[in-house]
Amino acid sequence: MNKVYLGKIINTHGIKGELKLLSNFEYLDLVLKPNFKLYINKQEYLLTSFRYHQEYILIKINNWDNINDVLFLKGLDVYINRDDLNLNKHEYLLYDLYDMTVMEEEKIIGKVKEVLEGKKYNYIRISYQNKSFLVPLIDNYIIDVNIEKKIIYIRNSQSFIDLGK
């Protein structure tokens, strides 16, 4: 089973068993469903309900309705099974991009060393010949992300790096 980090339970909320989950996971819409499986300390739990509250997601698990049932989960990390997301061939998680080779046409541009989440766009930091540069993850630059081959195909690289062409 391929576990993916979803977020952290930072506290309880009220007395009815709600937990404050802090998460910036990119596919929350696929996870926040009744009976979705969550993993905390290698134990499986079922998501009973959720609602947004300020910058948190308030979740209930296993139909627990009492704060005393969930106190032991405070401060723990929450994971999901990647296969439960049912991503299609062209969907990927941001952490999949780490260490991928970046190519433009037939030329290797470098490797992804970091993924940065921005307010408007996400970016990849590419390392090339002791230099690094950022590429926004938008259609103007990204042609394809091939997860199986671990290659990102880009275009318009001349706008952010001099490749000696």
Secondary structure by P-SEA (a helix, b strand, c coil): cbbbbcccccccccccbbbbbbccccccccccccccbbbcccbbbbbccccccccbbbbbcccccccccccccccbbbbbcccccccccccccccccccbbbbcccccccccccccccccbbbbbbbcccbbbbbcccccccccccccccbbbbccccccccccc
